[in-house]
């Protein structure tokens, strides 16, 4: 639909065009017009549905592979897990203040590896 009310506008133009025709013919022409509009709308709806299904089936670009590789997890354990013990950190806070910001920075850096835990 090009803009809201476009079908209404097209319908009113059609009614104005049919001003000189007999009532029975107007009804037939309007019924045919309505049928054509509904067919066009159904056809457009089906093609849009097919496009959406096609897009959903396609792989997302740039999101293939593992979120946390074995090497990345090894680095995570070395940097975060070992320091977590040394700083006396719980899940949310560390005993030493400087560790809080440092740990937050590295956990953000490693992303998905934090889900595997120490």
Residue pairs with C-beta under 8 A, 6 or more apart in sequence:
1 7
7 37
10 37
11 33
14 29
14 30
14 33
15 26
15 30
18 25
18 26
18 29
18 30
21 29
67 111
67 112
67 113
68 76
68 110
68 111
68 112
68 113
68 115
68 116
72 110
72 113
73 113
73 116
75 110
76 106
76 110
76 113
76 114
76 116
77 118
79 106
79 110
80 103
80 106
80 107
80 110
80 114
80 118
81 118
83 89
83 99
83 102
83 103
83 106
84 94
84 103
84 118
87 94
87 95
87 96
87 99
87 103
88 94
88 95
88 96
89 95
89 99
89 103
93 100
94 100
94 103
107 114
